[in-house]
Amino acid sequence: MTSKKSTVEATPSCPECDDHEYLLSDDGETFLCCACGFHTSEYSKFIAFELTLRFHSVKRPHNEHLLH
């Protein structure tokens, strides 16, 4: 039996259109989407926000506190 673990996507994508064709600066902060033209100089803030949304959207059992 195999199970598939849920993982966070390792490949950056556009926060606006979710496309994977982009230009990213060497420091990883300046982002330009090739599909929709979205541009930001604070890309890490978008990634942190997206991860927060993903974390809070995961359904957890009501008795999760008993699992710890």
PQR file with spaces between the fields and no chain letter, atoms N, CA, C, O and H, PARSE charges and radii, in Angstrom:
ATOM       1  N    MET     1       0.847   -1.177    0.000 -0.4000 1.5000
ATOM       2  CA   MET     1       0.000    0.000    0.000 -0.0000 2.0000
ATOM       3  C    MET     1       0.889    1.235    0.000  0.5500 1.7000
ATOM       4  O    MET     1       1.855    1.317    0.758 -0.5500 1.4000
ATOM       5  N    THR     2       0.562    2.171   -0.836 -0.4000 1.5000
ATOM       6  CA   THR     2       1.336    3.406   -0.891 -0.0000 2.0000
ATOM       7  C    THR     2       0.441    4.560   -0.488  0.5500 1.7000
ATOM       8  O    THR     2      -0.774    4.533   -0.681 -0.5500 1.4000
ATOM       9  H    THR     2      -0.223    2.105   -1.452  0.4000 1.0000
ATOM      10  N    SER     3       1.062    5.551    0.065 -0.4000 1.5000
ATOM      11  CA   SER     3       0.315    6.751    0.414 -0.0000 2.0000
ATOM      12  C    SER     3       1.005    7.953   -0.195  0.5500 1.7000
ATOM      13  O    SER     3       2.224    7.981   -0.362 -0.5500 1.4000
ATOM      14  H    SER     3       2.049    5.573    0.222  0.4000 1.0000
ATOM      15  N    LYS     4       0.213    8.921   -0.515 -0.4000 1.5000
ATOM      16  CA   LYS     4       0.735   10.138   -1.116 -0.0000 2.0000
ATOM      17  C    LYS     4       0.696   11.240   -0.072  0.5500 1.7000
ATOM      18  O    LYS     4      -0.374   11.599    0.419 -0.5500 1.4000
ATOM      19  H    LYS     4      -0.777    8.898   -0.379  0.4000 1.0000
ATOM      20  N    LYS     5       1.859   11.777    0.267 -0.4000 1.5000
ATOM      21  CA   LYS     5       1.939   12.848    1.247 -0.0000 2.0000
ATOM      22  C    LYS     5       1.638   14.178    0.578  0.5500 1.7000
ATOM      23  O    LYS     5       2.001   14.405   -0.577 -0.5500 1.4000
ATOM      24  H    LYS     5       2.728   11.485   -0.133  0.4000 1.0000
ATOM      25  N    SER     6       0.982   15.037    1.304 -0.4000 1.5000
ATOM      26  CA   SER     6       0.730   16.384    0.833 -0.0000 2.0000
ATOM      27  C    SER     6       2.000   17.201    1.027  0.5500 1.7000
ATOM      28  O    SER     6       2.536   17.267    2.133 -0.5500 1.4000
ATOM      29  H    SER     6       0.687   14.853    2.242  0.4000 1.0000
ATOM      30  N    THR     7       2.474   17.816   -0.030 -0.4000 1.5000
ATOM      31  CA   THR     7       3.686   18.616    0.066 -0.0000 2.0000
ATOM      32  C    THR     7       3.420   20.023   -0.433  0.5500 1.7000
ATOM      33  O    THR     7       2.517   20.253   -1.237 -0.5500 1.4000
ATOM      34  H    THR     7       2.038   17.763   -0.928  0.4000 1.0000
ATOM      35  N    VAL     8       4.206   20.945    0.046 -0.4000 1.5000
ATOM      36  CA   VAL     8       4.143   22.318   -0.427 -0.0000 2.0000
ATOM      37  C    VAL     8       4.872   22.381   -1.747  0.5500 1.7000
ATOM      38  O    VAL     8       5.958   21.823   -1.906 -0.5500 1.4000
ATOM      39  H    VAL     8       4.940   20.759    0.699  0.4000 1.0000
ATOM      40  N    GLU     9       4.269   23.059   -2.676 -0.4000 1.5000
ATOM      41  CA   GLU     9       4.854   23.159   -4.004 -0.0000 2.0000
ATOM      42  C    GLU     9       6.216   23.832   -3.939  0.5500 1.7000
ATOM      43  O    GLU     9       6.355   24.915   -3.370 -0.5500 1.4000
ATOM      44  H    GLU     9       3.387   23.512   -2.547  0.4000 1.0000
ATOM      45  N    ALA    10       7.224   23.184   -4.525 -0.4000 1.5000
ATOM      46  CA   ALA    10       8.582   23.704   -4.478 -0.0000 2.0000
ATOM      47  C    ALA    10       8.838   24.718   -5.583  0.5500 1.7000
ATOM      48  O    ALA    10       9.706   25.580   -5.440 -0.5500 1.4000
ATOM      49  H    ALA    10       7.111   22.304   -4.987  0.4000 1.0000
ATOM      50  N    THR    11       8.103   24.629   -6.672 -0.4000 1.5000
ATOM      51  CA   THR    11       8.291   25.527   -7.799 -0.0000 2.0000
ATOM      52  C    THR    11       7.455   26.776   -7.603  0.5500 1.7000
ATOM      53  O    THR    11       6.236   26.685   -7.462 -0.5500 1.4000
ATOM      54  H    THR    11       7.398   23.929   -6.788  0.4000 1.0000
ATOM      55  N    PRO    12       8.085   27.942   -7.590 -0.5600 1.5000
ATOM      56  CA   PRO    12       7.308   29.171   -7.445  0.2800 2.0000
ATOM      57  C    PRO    12       6.322   29.348   -8.598  0.5500 1.7000
ATOM      58  O    PRO    12       6.562   28.885   -9.713 -0.5500 1.4000
ATOM      59  N    SER    13       5.245   30.004   -8.318 -0.4000 1.5000
ATOM      60  CA   SER    13       4.270   30.323   -9.356 -0.0000 2.0000
ATOM      61  C    SER    13       3.750   31.726   -9.104  0.5500 1.7000
ATOM      62  O    SER    13       3.966   32.302   -8.038 -0.5500 1.4000
ATOM      63  H    SER    13       5.051   30.380   -7.412  0.4000 1.0000
ATOM      64  N    CYS    14       3.073   32.257  -10.081 -0.4000 1.5000
ATOM      65  CA   CYS    14       2.544   33.609   -9.986 -0.0000 2.0000
ATOM      66  C    CYS    14       1.402   33.656   -8.972  0.5500 1.7000
ATOM      67  O    CYS    14       0.486   32.836   -9.043 -0.5500 1.4000
ATOM      68  H    CYS    14       2.898   31.789  -10.947  0.4000 1.0000
ATOM      69  N    PRO    15       1.439   34.596   -8.031 -0.5600 1.5000
ATOM      70  CA   PRO    15       0.353   34.723   -7.054  0.2800 2.0000
ATOM      71  C    PRO    15      -0.974   35.142   -7.690  0.5500 1.7000
ATOM      72  O    PRO    15      -2.038   34.918   -7.114 -0.5500 1.4000
ATOM      73  N    GLU    16      -0.911   35.744   -8.868 -0.4000 1.5000
ATOM      74  CA   GLU    16      -2.122   36.210   -9.542 -0.0000 2.0000
ATOM      75  C    GLU    16      -2.759   35.142  -10.432  0.5500 1.7000
ATOM      76  O    GLU    16      -3.959   34.888  -10.336 -0.5500 1.4000
ATOM      77  H    GLU    16      -0.046   35.926   -9.336  0.4000 1.0000
ATOM      78  N    CYS    17      -1.951   34.512  -11.303 -0.4000 1.5000
ATOM      79  CA   CYS    17      -2.522   33.586  -12.291 -0.0000 2.0000
ATOM      80  C    CYS    17      -2.036   32.150  -12.129  0.5500 1.7000
ATOM      81  O    CYS    17      -2.493   31.270  -12.859 -0.5500 1.4000
ATOM      82  H    CYS    17      -0.976   34.718  -11.381  0.4000 1.0000
ATOM      83  N    ASP    18      -1.136   31.892  -11.208 -0.4000 1.5000
ATOM      84  CA   ASP    18      -0.591   30.566  -10.900 -0.0000 2.0000
ATOM      85  C    ASP    18       0.233   29.972  -12.046  0.5500 1.7000
ATOM      86  O    ASP    18       0.448   28.761  -12.090 -0.5500 1.4000
ATOM      87  H    ASP    18      -0.765   32.607  -10.615  0.4000 1.0000
ATOM      88  N    ASP    19       0.693   30.812  -12.965 -0.4000 1.5000
ATOM      89  CA   ASP    19       1.523   30.340  -14.073 -0.0000 2.0000
ATOM      90  C    ASP    19       2.948   30.102  -13.574  0.5500 1.7000
ATOM      91  O    ASP    19       3.390   30.723  -12.608 -0.5500 1.4000
ATOM      92  H    ASP    19       0.518   31.796  -12.929  0.4000 1.0000
ATOM      93  N    HIS    20       3.653   29.203  -14.240 -0.4000 1.5000
ATOM      94  CA   HIS    20       5.008   28.843  -13.816 -0.0000 2.0000
ATOM      95  C    HIS    20       6.100   29.418  -14.721  0.5500 1.7000
ATOM      96  O    HIS    20       7.261   29.025  -14.617 -0.5500 1.4000
ATOM      97  H    HIS    20       3.294   28.699  -15.026  0.4000 1.0000
ATOM      98  N    GLU    21       5.734   30.340  -15.600 -0.4000 1.5000
ATOM      99  CA   GLU    21       6.738   31.016  -16.425 -0.0000 2.0000
ATOM     100  C    GLU    21       6.931   32.418  -15.860  0.5500 1.7000
ATOM     101  O    GLU    21       6.013   33.238  -15.880 -0.5500 1.4000
ATOM     102  H    GLU    21       4.790   30.659  -15.684  0.4000 1.0000
ATOM     103  N    TYR    22       8.119   32.679  -15.361 -0.4000 1.5000
ATOM     104  CA   TYR    22       8.371   33.927  -14.660 -0.0000 2.0000
ATOM     105  C    TYR    22       9.853   34.268  -14.709  0.5500 1.7000
ATOM     106  O    TYR    22      10.686   33.439  -15.077 -0.5500 1.4000
ATOM     107  H    TYR    22       8.865   32.013  -15.344  0.4000 1.0000
ATOM     108  N    LEU    23      10.159   35.483  -14.337 -0.4000 1.5000
ATOM     109  CA   LEU    23      11.533   35.933  -14.120 -0.0000 2.0000
ATOM     110  C    LEU    23      11.656   36.237  -12.639  0.5500 1.7000
ATOM     111  O    LEU    23      10.799   36.905  -12.061 -0.5500 1.4000
ATOM     112  H    LEU    23       9.482   36.156  -14.038  0.4000 1.0000
ATOM     113  N    LEU    24      12.721   35.748  -12.029 -0.4000 1.5000
ATOM     114  CA   LEU    24      12.944   35.952  -10.604 -0.0000 2.0000
ATOM     115  C    LEU    24      14.371   36.446  -10.409  0.5500 1.7000
ATOM     116  O    LEU    24      15.312   35.872  -10.958 -0.5500 1.4000
ATOM     117  H    LEU    24      13.417   35.205  -12.498  0.4000 1.0000
ATOM     118  N    SER    25      14.531   37.506   -9.630 -0.4000 1.5000
ATOM     119  CA   SER    25      15.862   38.064   -9.403 -0.0000 2.0000
ATOM     120  C    SER    25      16.725   37.096   -8.611  0.5500 1.7000
ATOM     121  O    SER    25      16.222   36.144   -8.014 -0.5500 1.4000
ATOM     122  H    SER    25      13.767   37.972   -9.185  0.4000 1.0000
ATOM     123  N    ASP    26      18.026   37.347   -8.612 -0.4000 1.5000
ATOM     124  CA   ASP    26      18.976   36.500   -7.884 -0.0000 2.0000
ATOM     125  C    ASP    26      18.669   36.433   -6.390  0.5500 1.7000
ATOM     126  O    ASP    26      18.888   35.400   -5.757 -0.5500 1.4000
ATOM     127  H    ASP    26      18.435   38.120   -9.097  0.4000 1.0000
ATOM     128  N    ASP    27      18.167   37.523   -5.828 -0.4000 1.5000
ATOM     129  CA   ASP    27      17.854   37.515   -4.392 -0.0000 2.0000
ATOM     130  C    ASP    27      16.469   36.925   -4.096  0.5500 1.7000
ATOM     131  O    ASP    27      16.088   36.794   -2.933 -0.5500 1.4000
ATOM     132  H    ASP    27      17.989   38.362   -6.342  0.4000 1.0000
ATOM     133  N    GLY    28      15.719   36.571   -5.140 -0.4000 1.5000
ATOM     134  CA   GLY    28      14.428   35.929   -4.966 -0.0000 2.0000
ATOM     135  C    GLY    28      13.299   36.859   -4.574  0.5500 1.7000
ATOM     136  O    GLY    28      12.226   36.390   -4.193 -0.5500 1.4000
ATOM     137  H    GLY    28      16.029   36.678   -6.085  0.4000 1.0000
ATOM     138  N    GLU    29      13.504   38.151   -4.656 -0.4000 1.5000
ATOM     139  CA   GLU    29      12.488   39.113   -4.233 -0.0000 2.0000
ATOM     140  C    GLU    29      11.728   39.757   -5.382  0.5500 1.7000
ATOM     141  O    GLU    29      10.521   39.973   -5.278 -0.5500 1.4000
ATOM     142  H    GLU    29      14.375   38.532   -4.966  0.4000 1.0000
ATOM     143  N    THR    30      12.416   40.066   -6.476 -0.4000 1.5000
ATOM     144  CA   THR    30      11.760   40.709   -7.600 -0.0000 2.0000
ATOM     145  C    THR    30      11.242   39.639   -8.543  0.5500 1.7000
ATOM     146  O    THR    30      12.004   38.815   -9.050 -0.5500 1.4000
ATOM     147  H    THR    30      13.397   39.890   -6.560  0.4000 1.0000
ATOM     148  N    PHE    31       9.931   39.662   -8.774 -0.4000 1.5000
ATOM     149  CA   PHE    31       9.238   38.635   -9.531 -0.0000 2.0000
ATOM     150  C    PHE    31       8.456   39.289  -10.659  0.5500 1.7000
ATOM     151  O    PHE    31       7.793   40.304  -10.448 -0.5500 1.4000
ATOM     152  H    PHE    31       9.312   40.332   -8.362  0.4000 1.0000
ATOM     153  N    LEU    32       8.528   38.714  -11.854 -0.4000 1.5000
ATOM     154  CA   LEU    32       7.750   39.184  -12.998 -0.0000 2.0000
ATOM     155  C    LEU    32       7.157   37.967  -13.694  0.5500 1.7000
ATOM     156  O    LEU    32       7.886   37.082  -14.142 -0.5500 1.4000
ATOM     157  H    LEU    32       9.066   37.889  -12.025  0.4000 1.0000
ATOM     158  N    CYS    33       5.832   37.929  -13.781 -0.4000 1.5000
ATOM     159  CA   CYS    33       5.146   36.824  -14.439 -0.0000 2.0000
ATOM     160  C    CYS    33       5.129   37.055  -15.947  0.5500 1.7000
ATOM     161  O    CYS    33       4.772   38.135  -16.416 -0.5500 1.4000
ATOM     162  H    CYS    33       5.240   38.648  -13.416  0.4000 1.0000
ATOM     163  N    CYS    34       5.514   36.039  -16.691 -0.4000 1.5000
ATOM     164  CA   CYS    34       5.533   36.140  -18.155 -0.0000 2.0000
ATOM     165  C    CYS    34       4.133   36.024  -18.747  0.5500 1.7000
ATOM     166  O    CYS    34       3.906   36.475  -19.870 -0.5500 1.4000
ATOM     167  H    CYS    34       5.804   35.161  -16.310  0.4000 1.0000
ATOM     168  N    ALA    35       3.200   35.437  -18.026 -0.4000 1.5000
ATOM     169  CA   ALA    35       1.849   35.223  -18.554 -0.0000 2.0000
ATOM     170  C    ALA    35       0.956   36.455  -18.377  0.5500 1.7000
ATOM     171  O    ALA    35       0.351   36.930  -19.338 -0.5500 1.4000
ATOM     172  H    ALA    35       3.384   35.071  -17.114  0.4000 1.0000
ATOM     173  N    CYS    36       0.876   36.970  -17.146 -0.4000 1.5000
ATOM     174  CA   CYS    36      -0.062   38.068  -16.885 -0.0000 2.0000
ATOM     175  C    CYS    36       0.617   39.407  -16.621  0.5500 1.7000
ATOM     176  O    CYS    36      -0.045   40.444  -16.596 -0.5500 1.4000
ATOM     177  H    CYS    36       1.368   36.584  -16.365  0.4000 1.0000
ATOM     178  N    GLY    37       1.943   39.390  -16.422 -0.4000 1.5000
ATOM     179  CA   GLY    37       2.665   40.637  -16.199 -0.0000 2.0000
ATOM     180  C    GLY    37       2.718   41.080  -14.747  0.5500 1.7000
ATOM     181  O    GLY    37       3.223   42.163  -14.453 -0.5500 1.4000
ATOM     182  H    GLY    37       2.481   38.547  -16.442  0.4000 1.0000
ATOM     183  N    PHE    38       2.208   40.264  -13.836 -0.4000 1.5000
ATOM     184  CA   PHE    38       2.268   40.610  -12.411 -0.0000 2.0000
ATOM     185  C    PHE    38       3.718   40.847  -12.011  0.5500 1.7000
ATOM     186  O    PHE    38       4.610   40.100  -12.413 -0.5500 1.4000
ATOM     187  H    PHE    38       1.798   39.384  -14.075  0.4000 1.0000
ATOM     188  N    HIS    39       3.949   41.896  -11.214 -0.4000 1.5000
ATOM     189  CA   HIS    39       5.299   42.267  -10.807 -0.0000 2.0000
ATOM     190  C    HIS    39       5.289   42.648   -9.335  0.5500 1.7000
ATOM     191  O    HIS    39       4.382   43.343   -8.878 -0.5500 1.4000
ATOM     192  H    HIS    39       3.224   42.502  -10.888  0.4000 1.0000
ATOM     193  N    THR    40       6.282   42.202   -8.599 -0.4000 1.5000
ATOM     194  CA   THR    40       6.466   42.623   -7.217 -0.0000 2.0000
ATOM     195  C    THR    40       7.946   42.605   -6.870  0.5500 1.7000
ATOM     196  O    THR    40       8.722   41.830   -7.429 -0.5500 1.4000
ATOM     197  H    THR    40       7.020   41.638   -8.970  0.4000 1.0000
ATOM     198  N    SER    41       8.319   43.462   -5.949 -0.4000 1.5000
ATOM     199  CA   SER    41       9.700   43.454   -5.468 -0.0000 2.0000
ATOM     200  C    SER    41       9.769   42.845   -4.068  0.5500 1.7000
ATOM     201  O    SER    41      10.806   42.903   -3.408 -0.5500 1.4000
ATOM     202  H    SER    41       7.688   44.092   -5.495  0.4000 1.0000
ATOM     203  N    GLU    42       8.645   42.257   -3.618 -0.4000 1.5000
ATOM     204  CA   GLU    42       8.585   41.603   -2.305 -0.0000 2.0000
ATOM     205  C    GLU    42       7.941   40.221   -2.442  0.5500 1.7000
ATOM     206  O    GLU    42       6.948   39.929   -1.776 -0.5500 1.4000
ATOM     207  H    GLU    42       7.802   42.210   -4.154  0.4000 1.0000
ATOM     208  N    TYR    43       8.499   39.383   -3.292 -0.4000 1.5000
ATOM     209  CA   TYR    43       7.909   38.083   -3.594 -0.0000 2.0000
ATOM     210  C    TYR    43       7.828   37.174   -2.366  0.5500 1.7000
ATOM     211  O    TYR    43       6.875   36.407   -2.238 -0.5500 1.4000
ATOM     212  H    TYR    43       9.306   39.620   -3.832  0.4000 1.0000
ATOM     213  N    SER    44       8.801   37.245   -1.466 -0.4000 1.5000
ATOM     214  CA   SER    44       8.789   36.368   -0.286 -0.0000 2.0000
ATOM     215  C    SER    44       7.568   36.627    0.595  0.5500 1.7000
ATOM     216  O    SER    44       7.089   35.707    1.258 -0.5500 1.4000
ATOM     217  H    SER    44       9.576   37.869   -1.570  0.4000 1.0000
ATOM     218  N    LYS    45       7.058   37.852    0.615 -0.4000 1.5000
ATOM     219  CA   LYS    45       5.856   38.149    1.396 -0.0000 2.0000
ATOM     220  C    LYS    45       4.638   37.450    0.804  0.5500 1.7000
ATOM     221  O    LYS    45       3.769   36.986    1.541 -0.5500 1.4000
ATOM     222  H    LYS    45       7.447   38.599    0.076  0.4000 1.0000
ATOM     223  N    PHE    46       4.571   37.371   -0.527 -0.4000 1.5000
ATOM     224  CA   PHE    46       3.469   36.668   -1.172 -0.0000 2.0000
ATOM     225  C    PHE    46       3.530   35.176   -0.864  0.5500 1.7000
ATOM     226  O    PHE    46       2.500   34.548   -0.616 -0.5500 1.4000
ATOM     227  H    PHE    46       5.278   37.748   -1.126  0.4000 1.0000
ATOM     228  N    ILE    47       4.740   34.605   -0.880 -0.4000 1.5000
ATOM     229  CA   ILE    47       4.917   33.185   -0.592 -0.0000 2.0000
ATOM     230  C    ILE    47       4.505   32.895    0.848  0.5500 1.7000
ATOM     231  O    ILE    47       3.801   31.917    1.101 -0.5500 1.4000
ATOM     232  H    ILE    47       5.576   35.115   -1.081  0.4000 1.0000
ATOM     233  N    ALA    48       4.928   33.723    1.786 -0.4000 1.5000
ATOM     234  CA   ALA    48       4.576   33.529    3.190 -0.0000 2.0000
ATOM     235  C    ALA    48       3.060   33.600    3.380  0.5500 1.7000
ATOM     236  O    ALA    48       2.492   32.807    4.131 -0.5500 1.4000
ATOM     237  H    ALA    48       5.500   34.518    1.580  0.4000 1.0000
ATOM     238  N    PHE    49       2.415   34.532    2.714 -0.4000 1.5000
ATOM     239  CA   PHE    49       0.963   34.676    2.817 -0.0000 2.0000
ATOM     240  C    PHE    49       0.262   33.448    2.233  0.5500 1.7000
ATOM     241  O    PHE    49      -0.694   32.941    2.820 -0.5500 1.4000
ATOM     242  H    PHE    49       2.876   35.177    2.104  0.4000 1.0000
ATOM     243  N    GLU    50       0.735   32.973    1.083 -0.4000 1.5000
ATOM     244  CA   GLU    50       0.147   31.792    0.450 -0.0000 2.0000
ATOM     245  C    GLU    50       0.283   30.559    1.344  0.5500 1.7000
ATOM     246  O    GLU    50      -0.666   29.787    1.476 -0.5500 1.4000
ATOM     247  H    GLU    50       1.511   33.385    0.607  0.4000 1.0000
ATOM     248  N    LEU    51       1.440   30.369    1.953 -0.4000 1.5000
ATOM     249  CA   LEU    51       1.634   29.236    2.854 -0.0000 2.0000
ATOM     250  C    LEU    51       0.712   29.331    4.070  0.5500 1.7000
ATOM     251  O    LEU    51       0.204   28.316    4.547 -0.5500 1.4000
ATOM     252  H    LEU    51       2.211   30.996    1.846  0.4000 1.0000
ATOM     253  N    THR    52       0.500   30.534    4.564 -0.4000 1.5000
ATOM     254  CA   THR    52      -0.413   30.733    5.686 -0.0000 2.0000
ATOM     255  C    THR    52      -1.828   30.341    5.286  0.5500 1.7000
ATOM     256  O    THR    52      -2.525   29.671    6.048 -0.5500 1.4000
ATOM     257  H    THR    52       0.913   31.358    4.177  0.4000 1.0000
ATOM     258  N    LEU    53      -2.254   30.750    4.102 -0.4000 1.5000
ATOM     259  CA   LEU    53      -3.589   30.386    3.628 -0.0000 2.0000
ATOM     260  C    LEU    53      -3.725   28.876    3.465  0.5500 1.7000
ATOM     261  O    LEU    53      -4.748   28.304    3.843 -0.5500 1.4000
ATOM     262  H    LEU    53      -1.687   31.294    3.483  0.4000 1.0000
ATOM     263  N    ARG    54      -2.710   28.227    2.907 -0.4000 1.5000
ATOM     264  CA   ARG    54      -2.762   26.777    2.737 -0.0000 2.0000
ATOM     265  C    ARG    54      -2.845   26.066    4.080  0.5500 1.7000
ATOM     266  O    ARG    54      -3.593   25.100    4.225 -0.5500 1.4000
ATOM     267  H    ARG    54      -1.880   28.692    2.600  0.4000 1.0000
ATOM     268  N    PHE    55      -2.082   26.536    5.063 -0.4000 1.5000
ATOM     269  CA   PHE    55      -2.082   25.923    6.380 -0.0000 2.0000
ATOM     270  C    PHE    55      -3.460   26.014    7.022  0.5500 1.7000
ATOM     271  O    PHE    55      -3.946   25.039    7.594 -0.5500 1.4000
ATOM     272  H    PHE    55      -1.474   27.321    4.946  0.4000 1.0000
ATOM     273  N    HIS    56      -4.086   27.174    6.930 -0.4000 1.5000
ATOM     274  CA   HIS    56      -5.377   27.376    7.572 -0.0000 2.0000
ATOM     275  C    HIS    56      -6.524   26.734    6.807  0.5500 1.7000
ATOM     276  O    HIS    56      -7.609   26.566    7.365 -0.5500 1.4000
ATOM     277  H    HIS    56      -3.690   27.967    6.465  0.4000 1.0000
ATOM     278  N    SER    57      -6.317   26.371    5.547 -0.4000 1.5000
ATOM     279  CA   SER    57      -7.386   25.754    4.771 -0.0000 2.0000
ATOM     280  C    SER    57      -7.426   24.238    4.933  0.5500 1.7000
ATOM     281  O    SER    57      -8.369   23.594    4.474 -0.5500 1.4000
ATOM     282  H    SER    57      -5.436   26.508    5.094  0.4000 1.0000
ATOM     283  N    VAL    58      -6.401   23.653    5.588 -0.4000 1.5000
ATOM     284  CA   VAL    58      -6.376   22.214    5.810 -0.0000 2.0000
ATOM     285  C    VAL    58      -7.390   21.861    6.889  0.5500 1.7000
ATOM     286  O    VAL    58      -7.387   22.441    7.974 -0.5500 1.4000
ATOM     287  H    VAL    58      -5.635   24.176    5.961  0.4000 1.0000
ATOM     288  N    LYS    59      -8.262   20.895    6.574 -0.4000 1.5000
ATOM     289  CA   LYS    59      -9.256   20.480    7.558 -0.0000 2.0000
ATOM     290  C    LYS    59      -8.593   19.590    8.591  0.5500 1.7000
ATOM     291  O    LYS    59      -7.854   18.665    8.254 -0.5500 1.4000
ATOM     292  H    LYS    59      -8.264   20.423    5.692  0.4000 1.0000
ATOM     293  N    ARG    60      -8.866   19.881    9.845 -0.4000 1.5000
ATOM     294  CA   ARG    60      -8.305   19.114   10.943 -0.0000 2.0000
ATOM     295  C    ARG    60      -9.443   18.508   11.753  0.5500 1.7000
ATOM     296  O    ARG    60     -10.531   19.081   11.814 -0.5500 1.4000
ATOM     297  H    ARG    60      -9.467   20.632   10.119  0.4000 1.0000
ATOM     298  N    PRO    61      -9.211   17.376   12.366 -0.5600 1.5000
ATOM     299  CA   PRO    61     -10.250   16.792   13.211  0.2800 2.0000
ATOM     300  C    PRO    61     -10.536   17.690   14.415  0.5500 1.7000
ATOM     301  O    PRO    61      -9.664   18.423   14.881 -0.5500 1.4000
ATOM     302  N    HIS    62     -11.761   17.621   14.905 -0.4000 1.5000
ATOM     303  CA   HIS    62     -12.153   18.451   16.039 -0.0000 2.0000
ATOM     304  C    HIS    62     -11.367   18.106   17.304  0.5500 1.7000
ATOM     305  O    HIS    62     -11.204   18.945   18.190 -0.5500 1.4000
ATOM     306  H    HIS    62     -12.470   17.025   14.527  0.4000 1.0000
ATOM     307  N    ASN    63     -10.887   16.882   17.377 -0.4000 1.5000
ATOM     308  CA   ASN    63     -10.141   16.461   18.562 -0.0000 2.0000
ATOM     309  C    ASN    63      -8.635   16.451   18.318  0.5500 1.7000
ATOM     310  O    ASN    63      -7.916   15.637   18.898 -0.5500 1.4000
ATOM     311  H    ASN    63     -11.020   16.201   16.656  0.4000 1.0000
ATOM     312  N    GLU    64      -8.160   17.350   17.465 -0.4000 1.5000
ATOM     313  CA   GLU    64      -6.745   17.424   17.141 -0.0000 2.0000
ATOM     314  C    GLU    64      -5.892   17.630   18.392  0.5500 1.7000
ATOM     315  O    GLU    64      -4.776   17.116   18.467 -0.5500 1.4000
ATOM     316  H    GLU    64      -8.745   18.011   16.994  0.4000 1.0000
ATOM     317  N    HIS    65      -6.393   18.361   19.357 -0.4000 1.5000
ATOM     318  CA   HIS    65      -5.614   18.639   20.569 -0.0000 2.0000
ATOM     319  C    HIS    65      -5.271   17.350   21.336  0.5500 1.7000
ATOM     320  O    HIS    65      -4.314   17.325   22.110 -0.5500 1.4000
ATOM     321  H    HIS    65      -7.299   18.779   19.296  0.4000 1.0000
ATOM     322  N    LEU    66      -6.044   16.293   21.120 -0.4000 1.5000
ATOM     323  CA   LEU    66      -5.766   15.025   21.789 -0.0000 2.0000
ATOM     324  C    LEU    66      -4.625   14.256   21.124  0.5500 1.7000
ATOM     325  O    LEU    66      -4.081   13.320   21.712 -0.5500 1.4000
ATOM     326  H    LEU    66      -6.821   16.313   20.491  0.4000 1.0000
ATOM     327  N    LEU    67      -4.262   14.646   19.903 -0.4000 1.5000
ATOM     328  CA   LEU    67      -3.230   13.954   19.151 -0.0000 2.0000
ATOM     329  C    LEU    67      -1.836   14.392   19.553  0.5500 1.7000
ATOM     330  O    LEU    67      -0.862   13.727   19.200 -0.5500 1.4000
ATOM     331  H    LEU    67      -4.704   15.406   19.426  0.4000 1.0000
ATOM     332  N    HIS    68      -1.714   15.475   20.269 -0.4000 1.5000
ATOM     333  CA   HIS    68      -0.388   16.005   20.615 -0.0000 2.0000
ATOM     334  C    HIS    68       0.085   15.527   21.946  0.5500 1.7000
ATOM     335  O    HIS    68       1.181   15.885   22.377 -0.5500 1.4000
ATOM     336  H    HIS    68      -2.506   16.015   20.555  0.4000 1.0000
